Amino acid sequence: MRLPPLRERKEDIPQLGAHFLKESAKKHGKTVDRIASAVWKGFEAYDWPGNVRELRNLVDSMVVLD
């Protein structure tokens, strides 16, 4: 089974990002309602060499710093 890298599945970024946001907010005991649209555009333009783990770590860092 071949799972394409995230850079080939850009349409999955909003769903994955929303899931990671909810997961991370709960983990850190924070209320984070949304990610700004400009950030979503940046996510879609990025190539994600670290794949899904990089997206998860970035969202987690954003929640911690919020």
QUIZI-V121486 format. One record per helix or strand of 2 or more residues. SS is the DSSP state (~ for helix, > for strand). FROM is the first residue (numbers start at 1). LEN is the number of residues. If there is no record, write none. Layout:
SS|FROM|LEN ; SS|FROM|LEN
This chain:
~|6|3 ; ~|10|19 ; ~|37|9 ; ~|51|15
